[in-house]
């Protein structure tokens, strides 16, 4: 994985903290964020599956990928939570990077922005 600007990871961590109601240290690493989020995903899947689905939908994670991870975990017995957490983190990073790349600086007000 290419090194990310620290700001992108901080934005992703803040987003995850707000949306998944988790506590994230200020200088969290990518791996730490994945572990924290994986713990929350495990809790959601076992206790509030509909919220888990809602959060996946809101994050815009590919349902096909999540189903594949869950199916693989069912046959191999491996922990699916870290893999799903990685999908969520990667998707949020993609959105942040896209916004930063295509940000429109020269428009006078929000009404003219798309």
Buried (B, 14 or more C-beta within 10 A) or exposed (E): EEEBEEEBBBBBBEBBBEBBEBEBEEEBEBEEBBBBBBBBBBBBBEEEEEBBBEBBEEBEBEEEBBEEBEEEBEEEEEEBBBBBBBBBBBBBBEBBBEEEEEEEEEEEEEEEEE
